[in-house]
Amino acid sequence: MDFLSIFILLLSIISICILFQTINSKHQKSVKLPPGPCPIPIIGNILELGQKPHLSLAKLSKTYGPLMHLKIGYHEMVVISSPEIAKDILSKYDQVFSGRSVPGAAMVDEHHKHSVVWLPAENQWRKLRRICKEHMFSMPRLDASWDLRREKLQKLFEYVSQCCVNGQAVNIGEAAFITSLNLISAAIFSVELSDFNSDSSQEFKDVFWGVMKCIGSPNFADYFPVLKYVDPQGILRQNKFYFGKLFAIFDGIIDQRLKSRGTQKKNDLLEALLDLNQKPDPELSRDDIKHLLMDLFVAGVDTTTGTVEWAMTELLHNPNKLLKARNELKDVVGVNGLIQESDISRLTYLQAVVKETFRFHPVVPFLVPHKANTDIEINGYIVPKNAQIIVNVWASGRDSNTWSNSDSFIPERFLDRKIDFKGQDFELIPFGAGRRICPGLPLAHRMVHLMLATLIRDFEWKLGEGLNPEEMDMSENFGLTLQKAIPLKAFPIKL
């Protein structure tokens, strides 16, 4: 195609875009949309997002309010930045906002048609949620699988102890990642996918973070439909590569299990899923199983790892907080033996540390985007049908109207304030709320507390290269989840 043809094609596309925007603008003027910055023709407010949209949108909300409208290309976006309006969206009008705004990166290999994260809240979604709860996340199942978690926590303890002996720094995020990965892989497959002396963990971590980054990063192809065939940022190509690597692993494990089922049957999630698949009238297809495994691994491992790394970062950044948490563990649990899950309820300061980490560093800063299923009035404004709904829990956590000294890490604020993170207190909803609340919350609750307790009770931590706590790098990388830009590494010292 010569230059003139390309020029005429681009000119035609721009003309069509302007026409549609003009028609849409006339419609918008007839309804009272929430306030927001004035959009630029064609591109809308896309430049307002920047490299760290959670920061940019939090700043904009201070000007336009906690219910804010933006035009991103040809899509409507409504941003929620307060607990009060989040309660309306996720509780009062939960059914209206139960839809999902699906990014193109989540459509790779038709993932959105099988995924419990992206499916509409209908029959298939309910079935997958029920399966997850019955076979992995119910209280009886979690209690029965305590031995698995105890084994993984013991291995974490032994690895850190060996690093003490060798004078070796621990990459906290990597150690938490391996522990989380092996816990979930043992519960699902009855095998460990990595160990502390292997490079395979970094490969898995790169893939999981790659998926989260592709799905969470602003993608021009999502906001300008004509670009989806071009994929100008390469996001779809990258995510297809990541999906392919994980699906190849899952296929290999599934094939191996199918061959061995006649002689040996295991008591794990994969066995239960294959039982449903092998029925005369199958409840799940093989694709359903693989995409569910994708959800469980990517979401479960990444979020738990990120929370533990951020909590340790803040405790090393605030040594007096670390000392308080360690002293509580020694007073309540003692200095010998592994911490039990039954101990968590008695560790009030440790719980406060975890809650403050969820407030100050929510691993999923926007939750997973919702979608309005119909026009609806909220606070005197119309939230239009099909608008993407962004709940900026990062902004809510830094709101000085809700939290005193909101830009400081202060676990003590939760000692006398009865707020939990299980979806009822909208000041703190890192796992979401309503029917779309994360089904893995019960497991994450146990693992985050136990990993953190394992890392701090018996070890002192020293930063390398003469670094002082106040000099620590606290920067973050943005994707669907927030990761530390510079991995936390510290030298353990056995107490």
C-alpha positions as CSV (number, residue, x, y, z in Angstrom):
1,M,0.0,0.0,0.0
2,D,1.5,3.3,-1.1
3,F,1.8,6.4,1.1
4,L,-1.2,8.2,-0.5
5,S,-3.5,5.1,0.1
6,I,-2.3,5.0,3.8
7,F,-3.0,8.7,4.2
8,I,-6.5,8.4,2.7
9,L,-7.2,5.4,4.9
10,L,-6.1,7.3,8.1
11,L,-8.0,10.4,7.1
12,S,-11.1,8.3,6.6
13,I,-10.7,6.6,10.0
14,I,-10.2,10.0,11.7
15,S,-13.3,11.4,9.9
16,I,-15.4,8.5,11.1
17,C,-14.1,8.8,14.6
18,I,-14.9,12.5,14.7
19,L,-18.5,11.8,13.4
20,F,-19.1,9.2,16.1
21,Q,-17.7,11.4,18.7
22,T,-19.9,14.3,17.6
23,I,-23.0,12.1,17.8
24,N,-22.0,10.7,21.2
25,S,-21.2,14.2,22.6
26,K,-24.7,15.4,21.7
27,H,-26.2,12.4,23.5
28,Q,-24.0,13.0,26.6
29,K,-25.1,16.6,26.8
30,S,-28.7,15.4,27.3
31,V,-27.7,13.5,30.5
32,K,-26.0,14.7,33.6
33,L,-22.7,12.8,33.7
34,P,-20.4,13.0,36.8
35,P,-17.9,15.8,36.7
36,G,-14.5,15.3,35.1
37,P,-11.8,16.9,33.0
38,C,-12.7,18.2,29.5
39,P,-11.8,15.5,26.9
40,I,-9.7,16.3,23.9
41,P,-11.3,15.4,20.5
42,I,-10.8,11.8,19.5
43,I,-8.4,10.8,22.2
44,G,-10.5,12.0,25.1
45,N,-8.7,12.0,28.5
46,I,-6.3,9.2,27.7
47,L,-3.3,11.5,28.3
48,E,-4.5,12.1,31.9
49,L,-3.8,8.5,32.8
50,G,0.0,8.7,32.6
51,Q,2.4,5.8,33.6
52,K,0.8,5.3,37.0
53,P,-3.0,5.8,36.5
54,H,-3.8,5.1,40.2
55,L,-1.8,8.2,41.1
56,S,-3.1,10.3,38.2
57,L,-6.8,9.5,38.9
58,A,-6.3,10.0,42.7
59,K,-5.0,13.5,41.9
60,L,-7.8,14.3,39.5
61,S,-10.4,13.1,42.0
62,K,-9.3,15.9,44.4
63,T,-10.4,18.4,41.7
64,Y,-13.5,16.7,40.4
65,G,-14.7,14.6,43.3
66,P,-15.0,10.9,44.3
67,L,-17.4,10.2,41.4
68,M,-15.7,11.2,38.3
69,H,-16.3,10.8,34.6
70,L,-13.6,10.5,31.9
71,K,-13.7,9.8,28.2
72,I,-10.9,7.4,27.2
73,G,-10.8,7.2,23.4
74,Y,-14.4,6.1,22.6
75,H,-15.1,4.5,26.0
76,E,-16.8,5.9,29.0
77,M,-15.0,5.5,32.4
78,V,-16.4,6.3,35.8
79,V,-13.9,6.5,38.6
80,I,-14.9,5.9,42.3
81,S,-12.5,7.2,44.9
82,S,-14.5,7.1,48.2
83,P,-15.8,4.4,50.5
84,E,-19.3,5.8,50.4
85,I,-19.7,5.6,46.7
86,A,-17.9,2.3,46.5
87,K,-20.6,0.9,48.9
88,D,-23.3,2.1,46.4
89,I,-21.5,0.5,43.5
90,L,-20.5,-2.8,45.1
91,S,-23.3,-3.3,47.6
92,K,-26.5,-1.2,47.1
93,Y,-26.4,-1.5,43.3
94,D,-24.3,-4.6,43.1
95,Q,-26.4,-6.3,40.4
96,V,-26.3,-3.3,38.1
97,F,-22.5,-3.1,38.4
98,S,-21.8,-6.9,38.4
99,G,-20.6,-6.9,34.8
100,R,-17.0,-6.8,33.7
101,S,-15.3,-4.4,31.4
102,V,-13.0,-6.9,29.7
103,P,-9.6,-5.6,28.3
104,G,-8.4,-7.0,25.0
105,A,-5.5,-8.7,26.8
106,A,-8.0,-10.9,28.8
107,M,-9.5,-12.0,25.5
108,V,-6.4,-13.8,24.4
109,D,-7.2,-17.5,23.7
110,E,-10.8,-16.6,24.6
111,H,-9.9,-16.5,28.3
112,H,-12.8,-14.2,29.1
113,K,-15.2,-16.8,28.0
114,H,-14.0,-19.3,30.5
115,S,-12.5,-17.2,33.4
116,V,-14.2,-16.8,36.7
117,V,-12.6,-13.3,36.8
118,W,-14.1,-12.1,33.5
119,L,-17.3,-14.1,32.9
120,P,-20.6,-12.3,33.4
121,A,-22.2,-13.1,36.8
122,E,-24.4,-15.8,35.3
123,N,-24.7,-19.6,35.4
124,Q,-21.2,-20.6,34.3
125,W,-19.6,-18.0,36.6
126,R,-21.7,-19.3,39.6
127,K,-20.7,-22.8,38.8
128,L,-17.0,-22.0,38.8
129,R,-17.3,-20.0,42.0
130,R,-19.1,-23.0,43.6
131,I,-16.4,-25.4,42.5
132,C,-13.6,-23.1,43.8
133,K,-15.3,-22.8,47.2
134,E,-16.3,-26.5,47.6
135,H,-12.9,-27.9,46.5
136,M,-10.4,-25.3,47.7
137,F,-11.6,-22.2,49.7
138,S,-14.3,-23.4,52.1
139,M,-13.3,-23.4,55.8
140,P,-13.4,-27.3,56.0
141,R,-11.2,-27.6,52.9
142,L,-8.8,-25.0,54.3
143,D,-8.6,-26.6,57.7
144,A,-8.0,-30.0,56.1
145,S,-5.1,-28.7,54.0
146,W,-3.3,-27.1,56.9
147,D,-0.5,-29.7,56.7
148,L,0.3,-28.5,53.2
149,R,0.7,-24.9,54.3
150,R,2.7,-26.0,57.4
151,E,5.1,-27.9,55.1
152,K,5.6,-24.9,52.8
153,L,6.1,-22.6,55.8
154,Q,8.7,-24.9,57.3
155,K,10.6,-24.9,54.0
156,L,10.5,-21.1,54.0
157,F,11.9,-21.1,57.5
158,E,14.6,-23.5,56.6
159,Y,15.6,-21.5,53.5
160,V,15.9,-18.3,55.5
161,S,17.9,-20.1,58.2
162,Q,20.3,-21.5,55.6
163,C,20.8,-17.9,54.3
164,C,21.7,-16.9,57.8
165,V,24.4,-19.6,57.9
166,N,25.7,-18.6,54.5
167,G,25.6,-14.9,55.1
168,Q,23.3,-14.6,52.0
169,A,20.7,-12.0,51.3
170,V,17.1,-13.1,50.9
171,N,15.1,-11.8,48.0
172,I,11.8,-11.4,50.1
173,G,9.5,-11.2,47.1
174,E,11.1,-14.3,45.5
175,A,10.9,-16.3,48.7
176,A,7.3,-15.4,49.2
177,F,6.6,-16.2,45.6
178,I,8.1,-19.7,45.8
179,T,6.2,-20.4,49.0
180,S,2.9,-19.2,47.5
181,L,3.5,-21.0,44.2
182,N,4.3,-24.3,45.8
183,L,1.4,-24.0,48.2
184,I,-1.1,-23.5,45.4
185,S,0.5,-26.1,43.1
186,A,0.5,-28.7,45.9
187,A,-3.2,-28.0,46.6
188,I,-4.1,-28.1,42.9
189,F,-1.7,-30.7,41.5
190,S,-0.1,-32.4,44.5
191,V,3.3,-31.3,43.2
192,E,5.7,-28.4,43.8
193,L,6.5,-26.3,40.7
194,S,9.6,-24.7,42.1
195,D,12.2,-24.7,44.9
196,F,14.5,-22.2,46.6
197,N,17.6,-23.4,44.7
198,S,16.1,-23.2,41.2
199,D,15.9,-20.6,38.5
200,S,12.4,-21.8,37.5
201,S,10.7,-19.5,40.1
202,Q,11.9,-16.4,38.3
203,E,10.5,-17.7,35.0
204,F,7.1,-18.3,36.6
205,K,7.3,-14.9,38.3
206,D,8.1,-13.2,35.0
207,V,5.1,-14.9,33.4
208,F,2.6,-14.1,36.2
209,W,3.7,-10.5,36.4
210,G,3.7,-10.3,32.6
211,V,0.0,-11.4,32.5
212,M,-0.9,-8.9,35.2
213,K,0.9,-6.1,33.5
214,C,-0.6,-6.8,30.1
215,I,-4.1,-6.9,31.5
216,G,-3.7,-3.9,33.8
217,S,-1.7,-1.5,31.6
218,P,-3.7,1.1,29.6
219,N,-4.0,-0.3,26.0
220,F,-4.8,2.0,23.1
221,A,-6.4,-0.9,21.3
222,D,-9.0,-1.1,24.1
223,Y,-10.0,2.5,23.7
224,F,-9.8,2.8,19.9
225,P,-11.3,-0.4,18.4
226,V,-9.8,0.2,15.0
227,L,-6.4,-0.4,16.6
228,K,-7.1,-3.9,17.9
229,Y,-6.0,-5.5,14.7
230,V,-2.7,-3.5,14.8
231,D,-1.9,-4.1,18.5
232,P,0.4,-1.0,18.5
233,Q,1.8,-1.6,22.0
234,G,2.3,-5.3,21.4
235,I,0.3,-6.1,24.5
236,L,-1.9,-8.8,22.9
237,R,1.2,-10.6,21.4
238,Q,3.0,-10.5,24.7
239,N,0.0,-11.9,26.6
240,K,-0.5,-14.7,24.1
241,F,3.1,-15.7,24.7
242,Y,2.6,-15.8,28.5
243,F,-0.7,-17.7,28.2
244,G,1.0,-20.2,25.9
245,K,3.8,-20.9,28.4
246,L,1.4,-21.5,31.2
247,F,-1.1,-23.6,29.2
248,A,1.8,-25.8,28.0
249,I,2.6,-26.6,31.6
250,F,-1.0,-27.2,32.5
251,D,-1.5,-29.5,29.5
252,G,1.5,-31.5,30.4
253,I,0.3,-32.0,34.0
254,I,-3.3,-32.8,32.9
255,D,-2.1,-35.4,30.4
256,Q,0.2,-37.0,32.9
257,R,-2.7,-37.2,35.5
258,L,-5.1,-38.7,33.0
259,K,-2.6,-41.5,32.3
260,S,-2.1,-42.3,36.0
261,R,-5.8,-42.0,37.1
262,G,-6.4,-45.7,36.7
263,T,-3.7,-46.8,39.2
264,Q,-3.6,-43.8,41.6
265,K,-6.2,-41.2,42.5
266,K,-5.1,-38.1,44.4
267,N,-7.1,-35.9,46.7
268,D,-6.5,-32.5,45.1
269,L,-8.3,-29.9,43.0
270,L,-7.2,-31.3,39.6
271,E,-8.7,-34.6,40.5
272,A,-12.0,-33.0,41.4
273,L,-12.0,-31.0,38.1
274,L,-11.2,-34.1,36.0
275,D,-14.0,-35.9,37.7
276,L,-16.4,-33.2,36.5
277,N,-14.8,-33.3,33.1
278,Q,-15.0,-37.1,32.7
279,K,-18.7,-37.4,33.5
280,P,-21.0,-38.7,30.7
281,D,-22.4,-35.2,30.6
282,P,-19.3,-33.1,31.5
283,E,-19.7,-30.1,33.7
284,L,-16.4,-28.7,32.7
285,S,-14.4,-28.8,29.4
286,R,-10.7,-29.1,29.3
287,D,-10.5,-25.5,28.3
288,D,-12.6,-24.5,31.3
289,I,-10.1,-26.3,33.5
290,K,-7.0,-24.7,32.0
291,H,-8.5,-21.2,32.2
292,L,-9.6,-21.8,35.8
293,L,-6.1,-22.9,36.7
294,M,-4.8,-19.7,35.0
295,D,-7.0,-17.6,37.3
296,L,-6.0,-19.4,40.5
297,F,-2.3,-19.3,39.9
298,V,-1.9,-15.9,38.5
299,A,-4.2,-14.1,40.9
300,G,-3.5,-16.2,44.0
301,V,0.3,-16.3,43.8
302,D,0.9,-12.7,42.6
303,T,-1.3,-10.9,45.1
304,T,-0.1,-12.9,48.1
305,T,3.5,-12.4,47.1
306,G,3.1,-8.6,46.6
307,T,1.4,-8.1,50.0
308,V,4.1,-10.0,51.9
309,E,6.9,-8.1,50.1
310,W,5.2,-4.7,50.8
311,A,4.6,-5.6,54.4
312,M,8.2,-6.6,54.9
313,T,9.3,-3.5,53.1
314,E,7.3,-1.3,55.5
315,L,8.5,-3.1,58.6
316,L,12.1,-2.8,57.6
317,H,11.5,0.8,56.7
318,N,9.9,1.3,60.2
319,P,12.1,-0.8,62.6
320,N,10.0,0.1,65.6
321,K,7.0,-1.5,64.0
322,L,8.9,-4.6,63.2
323,L,10.0,-4.9,66.8
324,K,6.4,-4.5,68.1
325,A,5.3,-7.3,65.7
326,R,8.1,-9.6,66.8
327,N,7.6,-9.0,70.5
328,E,3.9,-9.8,70.1
329,L,4.7,-13.1,68.4
330,K,7.1,-14.1,71.1
331,D,4.6,-13.1,73.9
332,V,1.6,-14.8,72.3
333,V,3.1,-17.8,70.4
334,G,6.4,-18.3,72.1
335,V,9.9,-18.7,70.6
336,N,9.7,-22.4,69.6
337,G,7.7,-24.3,67.1
338,L,5.8,-23.3,64.0
339,I,3.1,-20.6,64.2
340,Q,-0.4,-22.2,63.9
341,E,-3.3,-20.8,62.0
342,S,-5.3,-20.7,65.2
343,D,-2.7,-18.2,66.5
344,I,-3.7,-15.5,64.0
345,S,-6.8,-14.3,65.9
346,R,-4.7,-13.6,69.0
347,L,-2.0,-11.6,67.1
348,T,-3.7,-8.2,67.0
349,Y,-0.7,-6.2,66.1
350,L,0.3,-8.5,63.2
351,Q,-3.3,-8.3,62.0
352,A,-3.0,-4.5,62.1
353,V,0.2,-4.6,60.1
354,V,-1.5,-6.7,57.4
355,K,-4.5,-4.3,57.3
356,E,-2.3,-1.3,57.1
357,T,-0.4,-2.9,54.2
358,F,-3.7,-3.5,52.4
359,R,-4.6,0.1,53.0
360,F,-1.2,1.6,52.1
361,H,-0.2,-0.8,49.3
362,P,-3.4,-2.4,47.9
363,V,-1.9,-5.0,45.5
364,V,-4.8,-4.5,43.0
365,P,-5.1,-0.7,43.1
366,F,-8.3,-0.5,40.9
367,L,-9.8,-3.8,41.8
368,V,-10.9,-5.7,38.6
369,P,-12.9,-3.2,36.4
370,H,-16.7,-3.5,36.7
371,K,-19.2,-2.4,34.0
372,A,-22.6,-0.7,34.3
373,N,-25.3,-3.1,32.9
374,T,-27.7,-0.2,32.5
375,D,-28.0,3.6,33.0
376,I,-28.3,4.4,36.7
377,E,-28.4,7.5,38.9
378,I,-25.7,7.8,41.6
379,N,-25.5,10.9,43.8
380,G,-27.6,12.9,41.3
381,Y,-25.5,11.9,38.3
382,I,-26.1,9.3,35.5
383,V,-23.6,6.5,35.2
384,P,-24.1,5.4,31.6
385,K,-24.7,1.9,30.5
386,N,-21.5,0.0,29.5
387,A,-19.3,2.5,31.3
388,Q,-16.1,1.0,32.7
389,I,-16.2,1.3,36.5
390,I,-12.9,1.8,38.2
391,V,-12.9,1.6,42.0
392,N,-9.6,3.3,43.0
393,V,-9.0,1.6,46.3
394,W,-5.5,3.1,46.3
395,A,-7.0,6.6,46.4
396,S,-9.5,5.6,49.1
397,G,-6.6,4.3,51.2
398,R,-4.8,7.6,50.9
399,D,-7.9,9.8,51.5
400,S,-7.2,12.2,54.4
401,N,-10.9,12.6,55.0
402,T,-11.1,8.9,56.0
403,W,-7.6,8.3,57.4
404,S,-5.5,10.5,59.7
405,N,-1.9,10.7,58.6
406,S,-3.0,8.9,55.4
407,D,0.5,9.0,53.8
408,S,2.2,7.2,56.7
409,F,2.4,3.5,57.6
410,I,0.7,3.3,61.0
411,P,-0.6,-0.1,61.9
412,E,-1.7,1.2,65.3
413,R,-4.7,2.9,63.6
414,F,-6.3,-0.5,63.4
415,L,-5.9,-1.5,67.1
416,D,-8.9,0.5,68.3
417,R,-10.7,0.7,64.9
418,K,-12.9,-2.3,64.1
419,I,-12.4,-2.4,60.4
420,D,-11.8,-5.6,58.4
421,F,-11.0,-6.3,54.8
422,K,-13.6,-9.0,54.1
423,G,-16.0,-6.8,52.0
424,Q,-18.2,-5.3,54.7
425,D,-16.1,-2.2,55.6
426,F,-15.7,-0.2,52.4
427,E,-12.8,1.9,53.7
428,L,-10.7,-1.3,53.2
429,I,-11.7,-3.5,50.3
430,P,-8.5,-4.9,48.8
431,F,-10.3,-8.1,47.7
432,G,-13.4,-6.2,46.4
433,A,-16.9,-6.6,47.8
434,G,-20.4,-7.9,46.8
435,R,-20.9,-10.8,44.5
436,R,-17.6,-10.2,42.7
437,I,-15.4,-10.4,45.9
438,C,-12.3,-12.5,45.4
439,P,-13.1,-16.1,46.2
440,G,-9.5,-16.8,47.3
441,L,-9.7,-14.3,50.2
442,P,-9.9,-17.0,53.0
443,L,-6.7,-18.6,51.8
444,A,-4.9,-15.3,51.2
445,H,-5.8,-14.2,54.8
446,R,-4.1,-17.3,56.3
447,M,-1.1,-17.3,54.0
448,V,-0.2,-13.6,54.3
449,H,-0.3,-13.7,58.1
450,L,1.6,-16.9,58.4
451,M,4.4,-16.0,55.9
452,L,4.9,-12.7,57.6
453,A,5.0,-14.2,61.0
454,T,7.5,-16.9,59.8
455,L,9.8,-14.1,58.4
456,I,9.9,-11.8,61.5
457,R,9.6,-13.9,64.7
458,D,13.0,-15.6,64.6
459,F,15.0,-13.3,62.4
460,E,16.5,-9.9,62.6
461,W,16.9,-8.2,59.2
462,K,19.8,-6.1,57.9
463,L,19.8,-4.1,54.7
464,G,22.8,-4.4,52.5
465,E,25.5,-2.0,51.4
466,G,25.2,0.1,54.5
467,L,21.7,1.2,53.5
468,N,19.6,2.9,56.2
469,P,15.9,2.2,56.6
470,E,15.0,5.8,55.6
471,E,16.9,5.4,52.4
472,M,14.9,2.4,51.1
473,D,13.5,2.5,47.6
474,M,9.6,2.5,47.9
475,S,8.8,2.9,44.2
476,E,6.3,0.7,42.5
477,N,5.5,-0.8,39.0
478,F,1.9,-0.5,37.8
479,G,-0.1,-3.4,36.2
480,L,-3.3,-5.0,37.3
481,T,-1.3,-5.4,40.5
482,L,1.3,-3.0,42.1
483,Q,4.8,-4.6,42.5
484,K,7.9,-3.1,44.1
485,A,10.0,-1.6,41.4
486,I,13.2,-2.6,43.2
487,P,13.0,-6.1,44.8
488,L,13.5,-6.1,48.6
489,K,16.7,-7.9,49.6
490,A,17.9,-8.2,53.1
491,F,20.3,-10.3,55.2
492,P,18.6,-12.4,57.9
493,I,20.2,-12.8,61.3
494,K,19.0,-15.6,63.6
495,L,17.8,-14.5,67.0
